[in-house]
Amino acid sequence: MKVCISHMEDADGIVSACMISKMFNTKNILVDYDTLLPNLKKLVDEDIKELFICDLGLGKAIQDEFLSIIKELRGRGVNITYIDHHDQSDALKDALNNNLRLIHTLDECTSVIIYSNFKDKLDDRYKLLAAAAAIVDEMDRKPIASKLVKSYDRQFIFYETTVLSYAIYASQNDMPFLLELTEELKHKLPHEIDGLIERANRYAEQVASTMKLIEEQANIRDGFGLIYIKDPLDTGATANMLLMMKQLKVGMAYKDRDDRYVISLRGAEDYDKHLGRILSSLASELGGSGGGHKLACGASIPKDKMDEFINRLEQMIK
């Protein structure tokens, strides 16, 4: 059996899983950062021959356990390929290279990395999907992604991107739908998939409500803003909306997930610190996990540490 573990929360992870399963006939497992390690552990007892891990950054808090599981899988003869675009230390990259095939760059989103490395095995449908993933990850100005995006009518590619991304955001509690989506995208464009536009429309209504929520409830603190939201709203999209609406340096959105808060940070284009590294370090110290890019990152923090997290974060981002 071949398996692909990919990020479930946005188009980059979903499209990555779609492309890998198309090329290598994998069983797809979709995860977030709280469910990555539990799902990876389960594979130790499975009869698998090949594993692909896509669009999942490794925060400091989970690196050691992740590598331990990878070594156990390698010891059982599993071939492992890890494809990602999140920030990694040189030490982590060395450890990964010693135990698996690493395809990594900060210069493109994961879907574009996959498409550019394997495009001889993929038809033009996947070029559009990779371009859409780059737009969602705000990496559509990168060298390869920008060429992909320019291959299409601008309004058309942005329409397909919005339908896909909004439907994914609206469906985070519907795993069967997300898994089916990775299959449907092999044969249909986003607007052609039954029910996808309706799901996207429902999320658009939530976005409109969020704009009002931001105006009424956002907590603004000297260039830093934060807001608490509820499902099905996406923390990343909301943090970005807060950032832009209030012209902040850093915007943060968070919501409940069991005994933790799921958090997203977004930074302004001229913000000079690396939010992903700040978040990775702070989350690890507080018993959580997190990390990501310079201006876009996420974390999971224990609820009883949230006040300390906010206070320390506010000082670190100044």
Stockholm file with secondary structure:
# STOCKHOLM 1.0

chainA/1-318         MKVCISHMEDADGIVSACMISKMFNTKNILVDYDTLLPNLKKLVDEDIKELFICDLGLGKAIQDEFLSIIKELRGRGVNITYIDHHDQSDALKDALNNNLRLIHTLDECTSVIIYSNFKDKLDDRYKLLAAAAAIVDEMDRKPIASKLVKSYDRQFIFYETTVLSYAIYASQNDMPFLLELTEELKHKLPHEIDGLIERANRYAEQVASTMKLIEEQANIRDGFGLIYIKDPLDTGATANMLLMMKQLKVGMAYKDRDDRYVISLRGAEDYDKHLGRILSSLASELGGSGGGHKLACGASIPKDKMDEFINRLEQMIK
#=GR chainA/1-318 SS CEEEEEECSSHHHHHHHHHHHHHHCCEEEEECTTTHHHHHHHGGGSCCSEEEEESCCCCHHHHHHHHHHHHHHHHTTCEEEEEECSCCCHHHHHHHHTTSEEEECSSSCHHHHHHHHHGGGSCHHHHHHHHHHHHHTTCTTSHHHHHHHTTSCHHHHHHHHHHHHHHHHHTTTCHHHHHHHHHHTTTSCGGGSTTHHHHHHHHHHHHHHHHHHHHHHCEEETTEEEEECCTTSCHHHHHHHHHHHTTCSEEEEEEEETTEEEEEEEECTTCCSCHHHHHHHHHHHTTCEEEECSSEEEEEEEGGGHHHHHHHHHHHTC
#=GC SS_cons         CEEEEEECSSHHHHHHHHHHHHHHCCEEEEECTTTHHHHHHHGGGSCCSEEEEESCCCCHHHHHHHHHHHHHHHHTTCEEEEEECSCCCHHHHHHHHTTSEEEECSSSCHHHHHHHHHGGGSCHHHHHHHHHHHHHTTCTTSHHHHHHHTTSCHHHHHHHHHHHHHHHHHTTTCHHHHHHHHHHTTTSCGGGSTTHHHHHHHHHHHHHHHHHHHHHHCEEETTEEEEECCTTSCHHHHHHHHHHHTTCSEEEEEEEETTEEEEEEEECTTCCSCHHHHHHHHHHHTTCEEEECSSEEEEEEEGGGHHHHHHHHHHHTC
//
